Every structure is written in C-alpha cells, then in structure tokens.
Amino acid sequence: MLYYAVVFLIIALVAGALGFGGIAGASVGIAKIIFFVFLALLVISLVAGLLRKA
C-alpha cells in the first residue's frame, strides 16, 4: 500500500513538472489518502500485535 502512495506521489511530481496542474493535484490527493490509510492500518496492526502477546 505504501508502494502505491509513492507511485502516485511520483506521478504528481512528473505531472507538476510538465505543467499538468489538475492531474498533479489529484495525484497528490490520492497519495495522501493512501498514505493515511497505510498509517491507520499500521497502527491497528501494531496494537493488535501488542494485545495478542499480552
């Protein structure tokens, strides 16, 4: 999942460098959403792992 966030970030950087502002903005938005979903799943996984060991 983190891979997809990085891919969309790279797409946004390339689109921004080429002057495609709409595509760059959309790609950054998608990358942010995927990154925050990744962080939420990471925290849930860590908490579940800690509770399982206890």
Gaussian input, Z-matrix of N, CA and C with variables (Angstrom, degrees):
# hf/3-21g

backbone

0 1
 N
 C     1     B1
 C     2     B2     1     A1
 N     3     B3     2     A2     1     D1
 C     4     B4     3     A3     2     D2
 C     5     B5     4     A4     3     D3
 N     6     B6     5     A5     4     D4
 C     7     B7     6     A6     5     D5
 C     8     B8     7     A7     6     D6
 N     9     B9     8     A8     7     D7
 C    10    B10     9     A9     8     D8
 C    11    B11    10    A10     9     D9
 N    12    B12    11    A11    10    D10
 C    13    B13    12    A12    11    D11
 C    14    B14    13    A13    12    D12
 N    15    B15    14    A14    13    D13
 C    16    B16    15    A15    14    D14
 C    17    B17    16    A16    15    D15
 N    18    B18    17    A17    16    D16
 C    19    B19    18    A18    17    D17
 C    20    B20    19    A19    18    D18
 N    21    B21    20    A20    19    D19
 C    22    B22    21    A21    20    D20
 C    23    B23    22    A22    21    D21
 N    24    B24    23    A23    22    D22
 C    25    B25    24    A24    23    D23
 C    26    B26    25    A25    24    D24
 N    27    B27    26    A26    25    D25
 C    28    B28    27    A27    26    D26
 C    29    B29    28    A28    27    D27
 N    30    B30    29    A29    28    D28
 C    31    B31    30    A30    29    D29
 C    32    B32    31    A31    30    D30
 N    33    B33    32    A32    31    D31
 C    34    B34    33    A33    32    D32
 C    35    B35    34    A34    33    D33
 N    36    B36    35    A35    34    D34
 C    37    B37    36    A36    35    D35
 C    38    B38    37    A37    36    D36
 N    39    B39    38    A38    37    D37
 C    40    B40    39    A39    38    D38
 C    41    B41    40    A40    39    D39
 N    42    B42    41    A41    40    D40
 C    43    B43    42    A42    41    D41
 C    44    B44    43    A43    42    D42
 N    45    B45    44    A44    43    D43
 C    46    B46    45    A45    44    D44
 C    47    B47    46    A46    45    D45
 N    48    B48    47    A47    46    D46
 C    49    B49    48    A48    47    D47
 C    50    B50    49    A49    48    D48
 N    51    B51    50    A50    49    D49
 C    52    B52    51    A51    50    D50
 C    53    B53    52    A52    51    D51
 N    54    B54    53    A53    52    D52
 C    55    B55    54    A54    53    D53
 C    56    B56    55    A55    54    D54
 N    57    B57    56    A56    55    D55
 C    58    B58    57    A57    56    D56
 C    59    B59    58    A58    57    D57
 N    60    B60    59    A59    58    D58
 C    61    B61    60    A60    59    D59
 C    62    B62    61    A61    60    D60
 N    63    B63    62    A62    61    D61
 C    64    B64    63    A63    62    D62
 C    65    B65    64    A64    63    D63
 N    66    B66    65    A65    64    D64
 C    67    B67    66    A66    65    D65
 C    68    B68    67    A67    66    D66
 N    69    B69    68    A68    67    D67
 C    70    B70    69    A69    68    D68
 C    71    B71    70    A70    69    D69
 N    72    B72    71    A71    70    D70
 C    73    B73    72    A72    71    D71
 C    74    B74    73    A73    72    D72
 N    75    B75    74    A74    73    D73
 C    76    B76    75    A75    74    D74
 C    77    B77    76    A76    75    D75
 N    78    B78    77    A77    76    D76
 C    79    B79    78    A78    77    D77
 C    80    B80    79    A79    78    D78
 N    81    B81    80    A80    79    D79
 C    82    B82    81    A81    80    D80
 C    83    B83    82    A82    81    D81
 N    84    B84    83    A83    82    D82
 C    85    B85    84    A84    83    D83
 C    86    B86    85    A85    84    D84
 N    87    B87    86    A86    85    D85
 C    88    B88    87    A87    86    D86
 C    89    B89    88    A88    87    D87
 N    90    B90    89    A89    88    D88
 C    91    B91    90    A90    89    D89
 C    92    B92    91    A91    90    D90
 N    93    B93    92    A92    91    D91
 C    94    B94    93    A93    92    D92
 C    95    B95    94    A94    93    D93
 N    96    B96    95    A95    94    D94
 C    97    B97    96    A96    95    D95
 C    98    B98    97    A97    96    D96
 N    99    B99    98    A98    97    D97
 C   100   B100    99    A99    98    D98
 C   101   B101   100   A100    99    D99
 N   102   B102   101   A101   100   D100
 C   103   B103   102   A102   101   D101
 C   104   B104   103   A103   102   D102
 N   105   B105   104   A104   103   D103
 C   106   B106   105   A105   104   D104
 C   107   B107   106   A106   105   D105
 N   108   B108   107   A107   106   D106
 C   109   B109   108   A108   107   D107
 C   110   B110   109   A109   108   D108
 N   111   B111   110   A110   109   D109
 C   112   B112   111   A111   110   D110
 C   113   B113   112   A112   111   D111
 N   114   B114   113   A113   112   D112
 C   115   B115   114   A114   113   D113
 C   116   B116   115   A115   114   D114
 N   117   B117   116   A116   115   D115
 C   118   B118   117   A117   116   D116
 C   119   B119   118   A118   117   D117
 N   120   B120   119   A119   118   D118
 C   121   B121   120   A120   119   D119
 C   122   B122   121   A121   120   D120
 N   123   B123   122   A122   121   D121
 C   124   B124   123   A123   122   D122
 C   125   B125   124   A124   123   D123
 N   126   B126   125   A125   124   D124
 C   127   B127   126   A126   125   D125
 C   128   B128   127   A127   126   D126
 N   129   B129   128   A128   127   D127
 C   130   B130   129   A129   128   D128
 C   131   B131   130   A130   129   D129
 N   132   B132   131   A131   130   D130
 C   133   B133   132   A132   131   D131
 C   134   B134   133   A133   132   D132
 N   135   B135   134   A134   133   D133
 C   136   B136   135   A135   134   D134
 C   137   B137   136   A136   135   D135
 N   138   B138   137   A137   136   D136
 C   139   B139   138   A138   137   D137
 C   140   B140   139   A139   138   D138
 N   141   B141   140   A140   139   D139
 C   142   B142   141   A141   140   D140
 C   143   B143   142   A142   141   D141
 N   144   B144   143   A143   142   D142
 C   145   B145   144   A144   143   D143
 C   146   B146   145   A145   144   D144
 N   147   B147   146   A146   145   D145
 C   148   B148   147   A147   146   D146
 C   149   B149   148   A148   147   D147
 N   150   B150   149   A149   148   D148
 C   151   B151   150   A150   149   D149
 C   152   B152   151   A151   150   D150
 N   153   B153   152   A152   151   D151
 C   154   B154   153   A153   152   D152
 C   155   B155   154   A154   153   D153
 N   156   B156   155   A155   154   D154
 C   157   B157   156   A156   155   D155
 C   158   B158   157   A157   156   D156
 N   159   B159   158   A158   157   D157
 C   160   B160   159   A159   158   D158
 C   161   B161   160   A160   159   D159

   B1=1.4409
   B2=1.5283
   B3=1.3036
   B4=1.4612
   B5=1.5274
   B6=1.3230
   B7=1.4651
   B8=1.5333
   B9=1.3271
   B10=1.4659
   B11=1.5232
   B12=1.3266
   B13=1.4634
   B14=1.5239
   B15=1.3244
   B16=1.4615
   B17=1.5275
   B18=1.3166
   B19=1.4658
   B20=1.5230
   B21=1.3454
   B22=1.4617
   B23=1.5205
   B24=1.3327
   B25=1.4577
   B26=1.5235
   B27=1.3143
   B28=1.4673
   B29=1.5253
   B30=1.3309
   B31=1.4661
   B32=1.5241
   B33=1.3287
   B34=1.4656
   B35=1.5221
   B36=1.3210
   B37=1.4628
   B38=1.5237
   B39=1.3247
   B40=1.4697
   B41=1.5270
   B42=1.3262
   B43=1.4693
   B44=1.5303
   B45=1.3176
   B46=1.4577
   B47=1.5168
   B48=1.3313
   B49=1.4595
   B50=1.5259
   B51=1.3250
   B52=1.4614
   B53=1.5269
   B54=1.3406
   B55=1.4479
   B56=1.5120
   B57=1.3075
   B58=1.4587
   B59=1.5248
   B60=1.3328
   B61=1.4602
   B62=1.5089
   B63=1.3209
   B64=1.4642
   B65=1.5106
   B66=1.3121
   B67=1.4674
   B68=1.5196
   B69=1.3310
   B70=1.4628
   B71=1.5257
   B72=1.3143
   B73=1.4573
   B74=1.5144
   B75=1.3092
   B76=1.4665
   B77=1.5227
   B78=1.3205
   B79=1.4652
   B80=1.5251
   B81=1.3196
   B82=1.4647
   B83=1.5263
   B84=1.3158
   B85=1.4629
   B86=1.5162
   B87=1.3128
   B88=1.4622
   B89=1.5211
   B90=1.3278
   B91=1.4682
   B92=1.5211
   B93=1.3371
   B94=1.4668
   B95=1.5114
   B96=1.3257
   B97=1.4609
   B98=1.5207
   B99=1.3225
   B100=1.4613
   B101=1.5225
   B102=1.3328
   B103=1.4539
   B104=1.5230
   B105=1.3414
   B106=1.4557
   B107=1.5275
   B108=1.3145
   B109=1.4645
   B110=1.5256
   B111=1.3371
   B112=1.4611
   B113=1.5293
   B114=1.3386
   B115=1.4621
   B116=1.5281
   B117=1.3179
   B118=1.4599
   B119=1.5274
   B120=1.3221
   B121=1.4650
   B122=1.5207
   B123=1.3269
   B124=1.4610
   B125=1.5217
   B126=1.3221
   B127=1.4687
   B128=1.5238
   B129=1.3185
   B130=1.4629
   B131=1.5219
   B132=1.3097
   B133=1.4544
   B134=1.5274
   B135=1.3354
   B136=1.4582
   B137=1.5162
   B138=1.3183
   B139=1.4660
   B140=1.5305
   B141=1.3131
   B142=1.4612
   B143=1.5201
   B144=1.3176
   B145=1.4499
   B146=1.5236
   B147=1.3290
   B148=1.4611
   B149=1.5290
   B150=1.3287
   B151=1.4618
   B152=1.5245
   B153=1.3081
   B154=1.4606
   B155=1.5291
   B156=1.3393
   B157=1.4627
   B158=1.5184
   B159=1.3299
   B160=1.4764
   B161=1.5094
   A1=110.33
   A2=116.28
   A3=119.70
   A4=109.92
   A5=116.26
   A6=121.40
   A7=110.78
   A8=116.66
   A9=120.18
   A10=111.82
   A11=116.82
   A12=120.02
   A13=109.82
   A14=117.03
   A15=120.90
   A16=110.51
   A17=117.57
   A18=121.24
   A19=110.62
   A20=116.89
   A21=119.28
   A22=111.58
   A23=117.71
   A24=120.40
   A25=110.79
   A26=117.87
   A27=121.47
   A28=110.42
   A29=116.72
   A30=120.02
   A31=110.23
   A32=116.45
   A33=120.41
   A34=111.24
   A35=117.48
   A36=120.49
   A37=111.68
   A38=116.39
   A39=120.10
   A40=110.20
   A41=116.69
   A42=120.04
   A43=110.63
   A44=117.16
   A45=120.33
   A46=112.16
   A47=116.57
   A48=120.32
   A49=111.21
   A50=117.18
   A51=120.73
   A52=112.50
   A53=117.26
   A54=120.59
   A55=115.36
   A56=117.94
   A57=121.21
   A58=108.44
   A59=116.93
   A60=121.89
   A61=113.91
   A62=118.18
   A63=120.84
   A64=112.42
   A65=115.85
   A66=120.45
   A67=110.26
   A68=116.40
   A69=120.28
   A70=110.54
   A71=116.90
   A72=120.35
   A73=112.47
   A74=116.09
   A75=119.89
   A76=111.10
   A77=116.83
   A78=120.57
   A79=111.30
   A80=116.84
   A81=119.58
   A82=110.12
   A83=117.09
   A84=120.51
   A85=112.14
   A86=116.62
   A87=121.05
   A88=110.54
   A89=117.25
   A90=121.18
   A91=110.70
   A92=117.68
   A93=120.91
   A94=111.17
   A95=116.78
   A96=120.59
   A97=110.64
   A98=117.14
   A99=120.96
   A100=110.47
   A101=117.67
   A102=120.85
   A103=111.23
   A104=117.48
   A105=119.63
   A106=112.02
   A107=117.78
   A108=120.47
   A109=109.73
   A110=116.64
   A111=120.80
   A112=110.82
   A113=116.84
   A114=120.04
   A115=111.37
   A116=117.24
   A117=120.30
   A118=110.87
   A119=117.21
   A120=120.42
   A121=111.51
   A122=117.30
   A123=120.91
   A124=110.53
   A125=117.10
   A126=120.70
   A127=110.19
   A128=117.70
   A129=121.05
   A130=110.66
   A131=116.80
   A132=121.02
   A133=111.74
   A134=116.64
   A135=119.56
   A136=112.10
   A137=117.55
   A138=120.98
   A139=110.16
   A140=117.66
   A141=120.54
   A142=111.00
   A143=116.46
   A144=120.64
   A145=112.24
   A146=116.43
   A147=119.83
   A148=112.21
   A149=116.50
   A150=119.97
   A151=111.79
   A152=116.92
   A153=121.10
   A154=111.00
   A155=116.64
   A156=120.65
   A157=111.46
   A158=117.39
   A159=119.67
   A160=112.66
   D1=-38.96
   D2=177.50
   D3=-64.19
   D4=-32.04
   D5=177.36
   D6=-59.04
   D7=-43.66
   D8=-179.22
   D9=-67.00
   D10=-35.23
   D11=177.14
   D12=-63.52
   D13=-41.86
   D14=179.09
   D15=-67.39
   D16=-39.01
   D17=178.51
   D18=-61.40
   D19=-46.69
   D20=179.34
   D21=-66.15
   D22=-33.27
   D23=176.55
   D24=-65.63
   D25=-40.98
   D26=177.84
   D27=-65.85
   D28=-41.06
   D29=176.50
   D30=-60.32
   D31=-41.49
   D32=179.29
   D33=-64.33
   D34=-41.29
   D35=179.56
   D36=-65.08
   D37=-42.97
   D38=179.17
   D39=-66.43
   D40=-44.40
   D41=179.97
   D42=-64.30
   D43=-38.84
   D44=177.82
   D45=-65.73
   D46=-39.37
   D47=179.19
   D48=-67.30
   D49=-30.12
   D50=-179.41
   D51=-88.91
   D52=-3.92
   D53=175.57
   D54=92.82
   D55=13.89
   D56=177.68
   D57=-94.26
   D58=83.62
   D59=-173.65
   D60=-65.39
   D61=-39.69
   D62=-178.69
   D63=-65.32
   D64=-44.87
   D65=179.48
   D66=-66.66
   D67=-39.45
   D68=179.77
   D69=-63.97
   D70=-43.59
   D71=179.49
   D72=-64.23
   D73=-42.03
   D74=178.56
   D75=-65.13
   D76=-40.67
   D77=179.98
   D78=-66.22
   D79=-38.79
   D80=177.23
   D81=-65.09
   D82=-40.90
   D83=177.93
   D84=-61.44
   D85=-44.41
   D86=178.59
   D87=-64.81
   D88=-42.06
   D89=179.45
   D90=-62.43
   D91=-40.16
   D92=178.44
   D93=-63.77
   D94=-45.24
   D95=-179.21
   D96=-61.86
   D97=-46.53
   D98=-179.22
   D99=-64.14
   D100=-39.34
   D101=-179.89
   D102=-64.61
   D103=-43.08
   D104=-179.98
   D105=-69.90
   D106=-33.60
   D107=173.50
   D108=-63.98
   D109=-41.14
   D110=176.80
   D111=-60.27
   D112=-45.26
   D113=179.78
   D114=-63.04
   D115=-41.62
   D116=179.32
   D117=-63.18
   D118=-43.97
   D119=178.75
   D120=-66.14
   D121=-34.36
   D122=177.42
   D123=-64.48
   D124=-46.01
   D125=179.63
   D126=-63.41
   D127=-44.09
   D128=178.81
   D129=-61.16
   D130=-41.38
   D131=179.27
   D132=-65.40
   D133=-42.06
   D134=178.53
   D135=-65.39
   D136=-42.58
   D137=178.66
   D138=-64.78
   D139=-42.53
   D140=179.12
   D141=-63.54
   D142=-38.38
   D143=177.91
   D144=-65.81
   D145=-39.89
   D146=177.66
   D147=-68.06
   D148=-38.69
   D149=179.34
   D150=-70.54
   D151=-31.63
   D152=-179.71
   D153=-69.41
   D154=-35.95
   D155=-179.14
   D156=-75.55
   D157=-24.43
   D158=-176.19
   D159=-79.01

